[in-house]
Amino acid sequence: MKILVLYAHPVETSFNAGLHRTIVERLTAAGHAVDDCDLYAEDFDPRLTRAERLGYHDQRGEGDAAAGYVERLLRAEALVLSYPVWNFGFPAMLKGFFDRVFLPGVSFRLVDGKVQPSLHNIRKLAAVTTYGGSRFRAMLMGDPPRKLVNRMLRATIKPGASVSYLAHYSMNLSTDETRRAFMAKVGASMDAF
């Protein structure tokens, strides 16, 4: 399977970096073709420009700054997101990817003013994430990242596609043992992907 891994963390020595390495290594070892998109390493610009916003509903061409990322997304059969939750949301880098790449004609079509999801090449989706706070605290805030993955992204990809959300909560209180257990859980999930 062709899998696009979207990774969004700026520190190469972080626990998130370790999760990212595990994801890529285990998917590759399982025989998948992995397109490892490290948004920070690739210096992805998350800012939607004025011109992009003005031409948001227009057909994009090869000269478009996000064209390469659109091609990578459309080639993928599965998507794995690897990121931390900051301020109860996606890092700006990942949010910017959605803003600039999940475009009309790519992830959805507008038909008579109604949105029709169209990213049906994606047959599997997994999110691997960490939260500084507890699951309870995230629930009090509505846990927006979990909802975005389990609702919005699920509705955008192929109907009936497998979606999993793996989260390590309470990173502020984590121990070597809790981090090892979560890393093993992520590894097993990628082995079975």
Summary of the structure (lengths in Angstrom):
residues: 193
radius of gyration: 16.6
end to end distance: 9.4
largest distance: 53.4
contacts: 578
relative contact order: 0.18
helix: 40%
strand: 25%
